[in-house]
């Protein structure tokens, strides 16, 4: 009887080892949770606060009045647009930059040209991307993803500056502008003296690529979360706002209760026409535990706000 049992065990052991190897490989294949990941519940709370701020005017209403942007509170950029942006910046700088400044601007048709149709509607909200060094200072080139052709285009500094000033002077600091939604006693809302809402968000470039490229590829190829291999088609950039509780957990030594009501942007994946939240995928709990165990932290990095930390002091 003992010999028969041993024979049966010997037959099972190779299969058991195979299962362990496969299991270990699947664990190893799990990527760390990206630093730019924001939990679904936080995303929903912040996007809702942007739209329905329960006291005073909402930021959505203010932006609609100021720039007439009918499809707020988000817009969707095809994946190829971000590929074009990353490829172009890497071609220009060879990845020789540590940070990425994302300027919030508003198109102004009176700004200097020439310019090859990055946008066609006056006052339109435009995101301007600027590679920067460790000190957050711009390297000197400015890029947009054009809604006309969904490709990356370089724009002159003069145009970026003009659009940024239009946003700051009219949308943020104009009558009943975004600055009117902020706490004047929070020093982190001050830039150049007056109270100011968000002008720019600085991301660690490796974190930006980790989310836009690596996490997207992981989700496209993951048989557990995406058995039909349906590719992520767009990146949704959502307008949002820190709520009355403030910025919360952060990597910038800000008090968790600071930056209340500040305008922010959130990035999410779109698959099959709907937003796909990575923390709703079945493999996420194990990924999160593994990332915390190995790195100590996971997610919650929504970039560094200007003000207070404005690139080039602007």
C-alpha positions in Angstrom: 0.0 0.0 0.0 2.8 2.4 0.9 4.6 1.7 -2.4 1.3 2.4 -4.4 0.9 5.7 -2.5 4.4 6.8 -3.3 3.8 5.9 -6.9 0.7 8.0 -7.0 2.5 10.9 -5.3 5.4 10.7 -7.7 3.0 11.0 -10.6 1.3 14.0 -9.0 4.5 15.9 -8.1 5.5 16.9 -11.6 2.0 18.4 -12.2 2.1 20.2 -8.8 5.5 21.6 -9.6 4.2 22.8 -13.0 1.3 24.5 -11.4 3.6 26.2 -8.9 5.9 27.4 -11.7 2.9 28.7 -13.7 1.6 30.5 -10.6 5.0 32.0 -9.8 5.3 33.2 -13.3 1.9 34.9 -13.2 2.9 36.6 -9.9 6.1 37.8 -11.5 4.3 39.0 -14.5 2.1 41.3 -12.5 3.4 44.9 -12.8 3.6 47.2 -9.8 0.6 49.4 -9.3 1.4 52.6 -11.2 2.1 55.7 -9.1 -0.4 57.7 -11.2 -3.2 55.4 -10.2 -6.0 57.0 -8.3 -8.7 54.7 -6.8 -12.1 54.6 -8.4 -13.8 56.0 -5.3 -11.4 59.0 -5.2 -11.8 59.6 -9.0 -15.6 59.6 -8.6 -15.6 61.8 -5.6 -13.2 64.4 -7.2 -15.0 64.5 -10.6 -18.3 64.9 -8.8 -17.0 67.7 -6.7 -15.8 69.5 -9.8 -19.3 69.2 -11.3 -21.5 69.7 -8.2 -19.5 71.6 -5.6 -22.2 72.0 -2.9 -21.4 75.6 -1.9 -20.9 78.5 -4.3 -20.4 78.0 -8.0 -19.0 74.7 -9.3 -15.8 74.7 -11.3 -17.7 73.1 -14.2 -20.1 76.0 -14.4 -17.3 78.5 -14.2 -15.3 76.9 -17.0 -18.4 76.5 -19.2 -19.1 80.2 -18.8 -15.5 81.2 -19.3 -14.5 79.0 -22.2 -17.8 77.6 -23.5 -16.5 74.1 -23.5 -19.6 72.0 -24.1 -18.1 68.5 -23.4 -16.7 69.2 -20.0 -16.1 67.5 -17.6 -13.8 65.3 -19.7 -12.4 64.8 -23.1 -10.9 61.6 -24.6 -7.6 61.5 -26.5 -6.9 58.5 -28.7 -4.0 56.3 -27.6 -2.1 57.2 -30.8 -2.1 60.8 -29.6 -0.2 60.0 -26.5 2.1 57.7 -28.4 2.9 60.6 -30.8 3.5 62.9 -27.8 5.9 60.5 -26.0 7.7 59.5 -29.3 8.2 63.2 -30.2 9.4 64.3 -26.8 11.8 61.3 -26.7 13.1 62.1 -30.2 13.8 65.7 -29.2 15.4 65.0 -25.8 16.3 61.3 -25.9 14.5 60.9 -22.6 17.0 63.3 -21.1 14.4 64.8 -18.8 13.0 63.9 -15.4 9.8 65.8 -15.2 6.8 66.7 -17.4 5.0 70.0 -16.8 1.4 70.0 -18.0 0.2 73.6 -18.5 -3.5 74.4 -18.4 -4.1 77.0 -21.0 -6.9 78.6 -23.0 -6.7 79.2 -26.8 -6.6 82.8 -27.8 -7.0 83.6 -31.5 -5.1 86.9 -31.0 -1.9 85.2 -30.0 1.1 85.3 -32.3 1.4 82.7 -35.1 1.9 81.1 -37.4 0.4 77.8 -36.1 -0.8 74.7 -38.0 -4.3 74.3 -36.7 -3.8 72.7 -33.2 -7.3 73.9 -32.3 -10.0 75.9 -34.1 -12.2 77.3 -31.4 -11.4 80.5 -29.5 -11.1 80.1 -25.7 -10.8 76.3 -26.1 -9.1 74.6 -23.2 -5.6 73.3 -24.4 -3.2 71.1 -22.5 0.5 72.0 -23.2 3.2 69.5 -22.3 6.7 70.6 -21.5 9.7 68.3 -20.7 11.5 69.6 -17.6 14.5 68.8 -15.5 14.8 67.6 -11.9 14.3 71.2 -10.8 10.9 71.3 -12.6 12.2 74.0 -15.0 11.1 73.6 -18.6 13.7 72.3 -21.1 12.5 74.8 -23.7 10.1 72.8 -26.0 6.3 72.8 -25.8 3.9 70.3 -27.3 0.2 69.7 -27.7 -1.9 66.8 -28.9 -4.0 68.4 -31.6 -7.8 67.6 -31.6 -7.7 68.1 -35.4 -5.4 65.1 -36.2 -4.7 63.6 -32.8 -1.0 64.0 -33.4 1.7 65.8 -31.4 2.7 69.3 -32.5 5.4 71.6 -31.2 4.3 75.1 -30.5 6.4 78.2 -30.0 7.0 79.5 -26.5 5.3 82.8 -27.4 2.1 81.0 -28.2 2.2 78.8 -25.0 2.9 82.0 -22.9 0.0 83.8 -24.6 -2.5 80.9 -24.1 -1.3 80.5 -20.5 -1.8 84.2 -19.7 -5.2 84.1 -21.3 -6.1 81.2 -18.9 -4.6 82.9 -15.9 -6.0 86.4 -16.5 -9.4 85.5 -17.7 -10.4 82.0 -16.6 -8.6 81.9 -13.2 -8.4 85.5 -12.0 -11.2 87.1 -14.0 -14.5 88.1 -12.4 -16.1 85.1 -10.8 -13.2 83.0 -12.1 -11.8 79.8 -10.7 -9.8 81.6 -8.0 -13.1 82.6 -6.4 -13.6 79.0 -5.4 -10.5 78.8 -3.2 -9.6 79.4 0.4 -7.5 82.6 0.5 -5.9 81.6 3.8 -4.2 78.5 2.3 -0.7 79.6 1.2 -0.5 76.8 -1.3 -3.2 78.6 -3.4 -0.9 81.7 -3.9 1.1 82.5 -7.0 2.7 85.8 -7.7 0.8 87.3 -4.9 -2.9 86.7 -5.7 -4.8 83.6 -5.0 -4.7 81.3 -8.0 -6.2 78.0 -9.0 -4.1 75.3 -10.7 -2.0 76.6 -13.6 0.3 73.6 -14.1 0.7 70.1 -12.9 4.2 68.5 -12.7 4.6 64.8 -13.2 7.6 62.6 -12.7 8.1 61.5 -16.3 8.8 57.9 -15.5 5.5 57.8 -13.6 3.7 59.3 -16.6 5.1 56.7 -19.0 4.5 53.9 -16.5 0.8 54.7 -16.6 0.3 55.7 -20.2 2.5 53.1 -21.8 3.4 50.3 -19.5 0.1 49.9 -17.6 -1.9 50.3 -20.8 0.1 47.5 -22.4 -0.3 45.3 -19.3 -4.0 45.7 -19.4 -4.2 45.1 -23.2 -2.3 41.8 -22.9 -3.6 40.6 -19.6 -5.7 37.4 -20.1 -7.1 37.7 -16.6 -8.6 41.2 -16.9 -9.0 41.3 -20.7 -9.6 37.7 -22.0 -10.9 39.0 -25.3 -7.8 41.2 -25.8 -9.8 44.3 -26.5 -7.3 47.2 -26.7 -7.6 50.4 -24.7 -8.6 53.0 -27.4 -8.5 56.3 -25.5 -7.1 58.0 -22.5 -9.8 60.0 -20.7 -8.6 63.3 -19.2 -11.1 64.2 -16.6 -11.6 67.6 -15.0 -11.8 67.1 -11.2 -11.2 68.9 -8.0 -9.8 68.0 -4.6 -12.8 68.0 -2.2 -13.4 69.7 1.1 -11.1 67.2 2.8 -8.1 68.4 0.8 -5.3 66.7 -1.1 -5.1 63.7 1.2 -2.1 61.3 1.0 0.6 62.8 -1.1 4.4 62.6 -1.9 5.0 66.4 -1.6 4.9 67.0 2.2 1.7 69.0 1.9 -0.7 68.7 4.9 -3.5 66.3 3.9 -6.1 69.0 4.4 -4.4 71.6 2.1 -5.3 72.4 -1.5 -9.1 72.1 -0.9 -11.2 72.8 -4.0 -8.1 72.9 -6.3 -8.6 72.0 -9.9 -6.9 68.8 -11.0 -6.8 66.5 -14.0 -7.2 62.7 -13.8 -6.1 60.1 -16.4 -8.1 56.9 -17.0 -8.3 54.2 -19.6 -11.2 53.8 -22.0 -12.1 50.4 -23.4 -15.2 49.6 -25.5 -16.4 53.2 -25.0 -16.4 53.0 -21.2 -13.9 54.0 -18.5 -11.9 51.0 -17.2 -10.7 51.4 -13.6 -7.7 49.2 -13.0 -8.6 48.7 -9.3 -11.9 46.9 -10.4 -9.9 44.2 -12.2 -9.7 40.8 -10.5 -5.9 40.8 -10.3 -5.7 44.2 -8.6 -5.8 43.1 -4.9 -2.7 40.9 -5.4 -0.9 43.5 -7.4 -1.6 46.1 -4.7 -0.4 43.9 -1.9 2.7 42.9 -3.8 3.6 46.5 -4.6 3.1 47.7 -1.0 5.3 44.8 0.2 8.1 45.5 -2.3 8.0 49.3 -2.6 6.1 50.5 0.5 3.7 52.8 -1.5 1.4 52.5 -4.4 -0.6 55.0 -6.4 -2.1 58.3 -5.2 0.5 60.5 -7.1 -1.6 63.1 -8.9 1.3 65.4 -9.7 2.7 68.5 -8.0 0.5 71.6 -8.3 1.4 75.1 -9.4 0.8 77.1 -7.2 2.7 76.7 -4.9 5.4 75.0 -7.0 5.4 76.9 -10.3 8.0 76.1 -13.0 10.3 79.0 -13.8 8.5 80.9 -11.0 5.5 81.6 -13.3 
